[in-house]
């Protein structure tokens, strides 16, 4: 990690290059110990909300991996190299976790191991984020990145201590916001579950099979008919409907949360988010960095 670096701003180019070289060497050593490819594939599945990540919105380390964000912040090649190694060193060690004997552990012990990894990963992520803001980025870059992070989190950021304090939210307001957010999430989950049900799920087949061996063949025959894959047009229509309903739920949740804030708090929140930044929707399989 870069915690050992005491200062970055104001250093000469020679010192900065030395720090970069040291960071690269350290990260390479860590990679050799962990095994590069196998771990990176496992880690890529955890980005954007898994171990050590931000739930409900990408964090600073994830966002700065996006090319458009680096361009907005005017990140130099030198900074980009240090950031890349910082991201690598802050990722969870899945190779170590799933190494010798993990499969032989009891379910309770496996869950304990996962909990330990989650805790250590969250700690690493927080330290890495502090280094990113305090040591690598200049004041202007750090300020703008915080704004972009806040924009991505949206109203979810209102329940975070730092944002709540900046806006002067009372504990009662925070509780109301959490309640509204939880209600919105529940509706979204029910909506998604309903869509899965429309395609036919295991739960439905399981219930039918439980009726008895005599009706098993009939159930299977009926299930085949019921779970027949919809046409492309039907799929498009269903997903469009899901998107529309999901947006309506979000709008309703946002309206409920907005009613909790005072006019001054709303204004302050918009100021904290800064100028709007459009983050392109990512296509599947693309990776930043």
C-alpha positions in Angstrom: 0.0 0.0 0.0 1.0 3.6 -0.3 0.5 4.4 3.4 4.3 4.5 3.8 4.5 7.5 1.5 4.4 10.7 3.7 4.1 13.3 1.0 3.4 13.3 -2.7 2.4 16.9 -3.5 5.3 19.2 -4.1 7.8 16.4 -4.7 10.2 16.6 -7.6 9.7 14.5 -10.7 12.7 12.4 -9.6 11.1 11.5 -6.3 7.7 10.8 -7.8 9.3 8.4 -10.3 11.1 6.7 -7.5 7.8 6.2 -5.6 6.2 4.8 -8.7 9.0 2.3 -9.2 8.8 1.2 -5.6 5.0 0.9 -5.8 5.3 -1.2 -9.0 7.9 -3.5 -7.4 5.8 -4.0 -4.3 2.7 -4.9 -6.4 4.7 -7.3 -8.6 5.9 -9.1 -5.6 2.3 -9.4 -4.3 1.2 -10.7 -7.6 3.8 -13.4 -7.7 2.7 -14.5 -4.2 -1.0 -14.6 -5.1 -0.9 -15.8 -8.7 -1.8 -13.2 -11.2 -4.4 -14.5 -13.6 -6.5 -16.8 -11.5 -7.0 -14.2 -8.8 -7.7 -11.4 -11.2 -10.6 -13.3 -12.8 -12.1 -14.0 -9.4 -11.6 -10.3 -8.4 -13.2 -8.9 -11.5 -16.5 -10.5 -10.4 -16.4 -8.6 -7.2 -15.9 -5.1 -8.5 -18.6 -2.5 -8.0 -20.1 -3.6 -4.7 -18.5 -6.8 -3.5 -15.7 -7.3 -1.0 -14.2 -4.0 -0.1 -16.5 -2.2 -2.5 -19.2 0.4 -2.1 -22.7 -1.0 -1.9 -25.2 1.0 -3.9 -22.9 3.0 -6.0 -19.3 2.8 -7.3 -16.6 4.0 -5.0 -13.6 6.2 -5.8 -11.3 3.3 -6.7 -13.8 1.8 -9.1 -14.7 5.1 -10.7 -11.2 6.3 -11.3 -10.7 3.0 -13.2 -13.0 4.5 -15.9 -11.3 6.3 -18.7 -13.9 9.1 -18.9 -13.4 9.8 -15.2 -9.6 10.0 -15.5 -10.0 12.3 -18.5 -12.3 14.6 -16.4 -9.8 14.7 -13.6 -6.9 15.1 -16.0 -5.0 12.2 -14.5 -1.3 12.1 -15.6 0.3 8.9 -16.9 2.5 8.9 -13.7 -0.6 9.1 -11.5 -2.4 6.5 -13.5 0.5 4.0 -13.0 0.4 4.5 -9.2 -3.4 4.3 -9.1 -3.3 1.0 -11.0 -0.9 -0.5 -8.6 -2.9 0.9 -5.6 -6.0 -0.8 -7.0 -4.2 -4.1 -7.4 -2.8 -4.1 -3.9 -6.2 -3.3 -2.3 -8.0 -6.2 -3.9 -9.0 -9.2 -1.8 -6.7 -12.3 -1.9 -9.1 -15.0 -3.2 -6.3 -17.3 -4.0 -5.3 -17.5 -0.4 -8.9 -17.8 0.7 -9.8 -20.7 -1.6 -6.5 -22.4 -1.3 -5.7 -25.5 0.7 -8.5 -27.0 2.7 -11.2 -24.4 2.1 -13.6 -26.9 0.6 -13.0 -29.3 3.6 -14.1 -26.7 6.1 -17.5 -26.8 7.7 -20.1 -24.3 6.4 -19.7 -22.3 9.6 -15.9 -22.1 9.2 -16.2 -21.1 5.5 -18.6 -18.3 6.4 -16.2 -17.2 9.1 -13.3 -17.1 6.6 -15.4 -15.1 4.2 -16.4 -12.7 6.9 -12.7 -12.2 7.8 -11.8 -11.6 4.2 -14.6 -9.1 3.8 -13.4 -7.2 6.9 -9.8 -7.1 5.8 -10.8 -6.1 2.3 -13.0 -3.3 3.5 -10.1 -2.0 5.6 -7.7 -2.2 2.6 -10.2 -0.4 0.5 -10.6 2.4 3.0 -6.9 2.8 3.3 -6.4 2.8 -0.4 -9.1 5.4 -0.9 -7.5 7.6 1.8 -4.2 7.3 -0.1 -5.9 8.1 -3.4 -7.4 11.3 -2.1 -4.6 12.4 0.2 -1.4 11.4 -1.6 -2.0 10.8 -5.3 -4.6 13.4 -6.4 -4.1 17.1 -6.1 -6.8 19.2 -4.3 -8.8 19.9 -7.4 -8.8 16.3 -8.6 -9.8 15.0 -5.2 -12.6 17.5 -4.9 -14.0 16.6 -8.3 -13.8 12.9 -7.8 -15.7 13.2 -4.5 -18.4 15.1 -6.5 -18.6 12.3 -9.1 -18.8 9.6 -6.4 -21.6 11.5 -4.7 -23.5 11.8 -8.0 -23.2 8.1 -8.6 -24.5 7.3 -5.1 -27.3 9.7 -5.3 -29.7 9.7 -2.3 -28.1 6.6 -0.9 -25.2 8.9 0.2 -27.6 10.7 2.5 -27.3 7.9 5.1 -23.5 8.1 5.2 -22.2 9.9 8.2 -20.0 12.4 6.2 -22.8 13.5 3.9 -25.4 13.6 6.8 -23.0 15.8 8.8 -22.3 18.1 5.8 -26.0 18.6 5.3 -26.8 18.9 9.0 -29.3 16.0 8.9 -30.9 15.0 12.2 -31.0 11.4 13.4 -34.7 11.4 12.7 -34.2 12.5 9.1 -31.5 9.8 8.6 -33.9 7.2 9.9 -36.7 8.3 7.6 -34.3 8.2 4.6 -33.2 4.7 5.5 -36.8 3.6 5.8 -37.7 5.0 2.4 -34.6 3.5 0.8 -35.3 0.1 2.3 -39.0 0.2 1.1 -37.8 1.1 -2.4 -35.3 -1.7 -2.5 -38.0 -4.2 -1.4 -40.3 -3.1 -4.2 -37.4 -3.4 -6.7 -36.7 -6.9 -5.4 -40.3 -7.9 -5.7 -40.4 -6.5 -9.2 -37.4 -8.5 -10.3 -38.8 -11.7 -8.6 -42.0 -11.2 -10.5 -40.1 -11.0 -13.8 -38.3 -14.2 -13.0 -41.6 -15.9 -12.2 -42.9 -14.9 -15.6 -40.1 -17.0 -17.2 -40.8 -19.9 -14.9 -38.6 -20.7 -11.9 -37.3 -23.7 -10.0 -39.6 -22.9 -7.1 -42.7 -23.4 -9.3 -41.4 -26.8 -10.6 -40.5 -27.9 -7.1 -44.0 -27.2 -5.9 -45.5 -29.1 -8.7 -43.2 -32.1 -8.2 -44.1 -32.3 -4.6 -47.7 -33.1 -5.4 -46.7 -36.7 -6.0 -44.9 -39.1 -8.3 -48.1 -39.9 -10.2 -48.4 -36.3 -11.5 -44.7 -35.9 -12.0 -44.7 -36.6 -15.8 -47.7 -34.3 -16.3 -46.0 -31.6 -14.3 -42.8 -31.9 -16.4 -44.8 -31.7 -19.6 -46.7 -28.7 -18.4 -43.5 -27.0 -17.1 -42.0 -27.4 -20.6 -44.9 -25.6 -22.1 -45.0 -23.0 -19.3 -41.2 -22.3 -19.4 -40.9 -22.1 -23.1 -38.5 -19.2 -23.9 -40.4 -16.1 -25.0 -39.7 -14.5 -28.4 -37.2 -11.7 -28.8 -40.1 -9.2 -29.1 -41.7 -10.5 -25.9 -38.4 -10.3 -24.1 -37.8 -6.8 -25.2 -41.3 -5.8 -24.1 -40.9 -7.4 -20.7 -37.6 -5.8 -20.0 -38.9 -2.4 -21.1 -41.8 -2.8 -18.8 -39.4 -3.8 -16.0 -37.3 -0.7 -16.7 -40.3 1.6 -16.7 -41.6 0.2 -13.4 -38.2 0.3 -11.9 -37.8 3.9 -12.8 -41.2 4.7 -11.3 -40.2 3.1 -8.0 -36.9 5.1 -8.0 -38.8 8.3 -8.7 -41.3 7.5 -5.9 -38.4 6.8 -3.5 -36.6 10.0 -4.5 -39.8 12.0 -4.0 -40.2 10.5 -0.5 -36.6 11.2 0.4 -36.8 14.8 -1.0 -39.7 15.5 1.3 -37.5 14.7 4.3 -34.9 17.4 3.4 -35.3 21.1 4.0 -34.9 23.5 1.1 -31.5 24.5 2.4 -30.4 20.9 2.7 -31.5 20.2 -0.9 -29.5 23.1 -2.1 -26.4 22.1 -0.1 -26.6 18.5 -1.5 -26.7 19.8 -5.1 -23.7 22.0 -4.3 -21.8 19.0 -2.9 -22.5 17.0 -6.1 -21.0 19.7 -8.3 -21.5 20.0 -12.1 -23.3 17.1 -13.5 -21.0 14.4 -14.9 -22.4 11.9 -17.4 -21.0 8.4 -16.9 -21.5 6.2 -19.9 -23.4 2.9 -19.2 -20.8 0.1 -19.3 -21.2 -2.7 -21.8 -20.7 -6.2 -20.4 -17.1 -7.3 -20.3 -15.5 -3.9 -20.5 -12.9 -3.1 -17.8 -11.3 0.1 -16.7 -7.7 0.8 -15.7 
